Amino acid sequence: MSLQSLGFWLFLPITALIDLHLPVKWQNPFLAAASLLFYFYNLPSDPARAAVTLAALAGVCVFVYAMALAIGRAEKASARQKRLVRTGVICLLCFLAVFKYWNLSPLPALLSGTVLQKLPFPLGISFFTFAAIGYLVDVGRGDVPAENSFVRVFLFLFFFGTITSGPICRAGSLMPQLAAPRRFERERTVNALRLFALGLWKKMAISDVLALCCNQVFADISGHGGPMLLFAVFGYTLILYFDFSGYSDMARATGLALGLELPENFKTPFFATNFSGFWSRWHISLSSWLQDYLFTPLVWADTSRLPFAGSHLSPLFCVFCVFFFSGFWHGSTLPFVVWGFLQAAYRVGEELMHQHLGRPQKKAPARVQWAKRAAVFVLWSFSMVFFRVGSGPDTKGLGDAFAIIRGWGCGWGLHRFASELIRAVSAGFYADPRMIAAYMLFVIFGIALAFRLDWLRFKKFKSKPSEQVLAAQKPAVRWVLYYILVVSILVGLIIQNGGFGGGVSFSYANF
């Protein structure tokens, strides 16, 4: 069951209807049972692998609950409390590393023929592990109290709205909401419907539809010229944005339907004029987590005992480490390492430019701002070559990334590009000239509308939540948008079933 499935569209309203009308003492147990049911439908089909997954998740939840209580009982800032926090964080990182990097070790070969030869990858493991680490650190810092309710800890980690792909929640925000009664509110429910429709539209009418064409190119890199390879790379940048931001909208809408405010994960990132601004708008829950739980501790760490380190690490070195680490978080293969290195190089290079050339003007001319936005988009798309190679099902490794880059210089010509584009749409969707033209118009219209809404949100509404942007439109405009979203979702579903890309899962569910 995924957030874009028919089953979930029945599951969510039934869950909300029951939960919001239960006595307060039964709300969290019921929501925990609903989350377990959701997770059950996403377990591996093999009973042994499913049992390993459930045992691992149960162990993590019990460990986090008990460790947080122990940290909370220890004297504040004492050596014992710091030791407990370090132990908890190390154990959780080891748990994450075992599942993410098991196949890189020699152990699978030694356990051939057993269920442990290839460990199942628990859904959302990176997201709930990071949430758990943040919770233990916050308890140690005294920012939040240790939670006495095991059910609330379980919901904080495994709430069905966030388990698939985040956002990474903070205990200080979500725990108090889980402790408070939740009741039906008309305006909040309407906002939830608006936001869910918007997220579903991004996923099904833009991301999945555009992927039908771009996937054909990545499946046959040597068979396409430079313009088509560039088209596929820029297309993949948009595919991932609309896929992940669409999921994040649906996750937030799920929370709103149940009376829970979840953090925003995207705020018009492609209107950022530098990478600092980009990362403050892209996957916000991850970038802010890295800021608070990795960058800040590295900057303030006493490294006087380390050779050649000095009393403290350089902030630029810490920035590099944070973004390089983010590459390993996304995956263990070389393409992700290169992707993390590029993000680190972008941010460090940007800071060095600011140090030597001065900070950019806050009110630069429009043409300068748009040139910077274009540069950020191009550089980000270049790094996404390695991200796509690392996460795509039809690529083989780092060599494919360099094959794409080398291919940019070959096969230039408008006629070849047009023929390759038509061939990709024909193979991915439908081999009929009228349907090919309709497909292209549909994709162009969807992307244009999406960026128009993002521009309104960025310029006029100062990055307020998307559902507020929709709600603020004039009634006639708002209802036209509603109909466009609904019709586009249905058309997107038909297009996917017409090709062979229907039922595509969310990209970040693999992390």
Buried (B, 14 or more C-beta within 10 A) or exposed (E): BBBBEEEBEEBBEEBBEBBBEBEEEEBBBBBBEBBBEBBEEBBBEEEEBBBBBBEBBEEBBEBBBBBBBBBBEBEEEEEEBEEBBEBBBEBBEEBBBBBBEBEEEEEBEEBEEEBBBEBBBBBBBBBBBBBBBBBBBBBBBEBBEBBEBBBBBBBBBBBBBBBBBBBBBBBEBBBEBBEEEBEEEEEBBBBBBBBBBBBBBBBBBBBBBBBBBBBBBBBEBEEBBBBBBBBBBBBBBBBBBBBBBBBBBBBBBBBBBBBBEBBBBBBBBBBBBBBBBBBBBBBBBBBBBBEBBBBEEBBEBEEEEEEEBEEBBEEBBBBBBBBBBBBBBBBBBBBBBBBBBBBBBBBBEBBEEEEEEEEBEEEEEEEEBEEBBEEBBEBBBBBBBBBBBBBBEEBEEBEBBBBBBEBBEEBEEEEBBEEBBBBBBBBBBBEEEEBBEBBBEBBEBBBEBBBEBBEBBBEEBEBBBBBEBBBEBEEEEEEEBBEBBBEBBEBBBEBBEBBEBBEBBBBBBBB
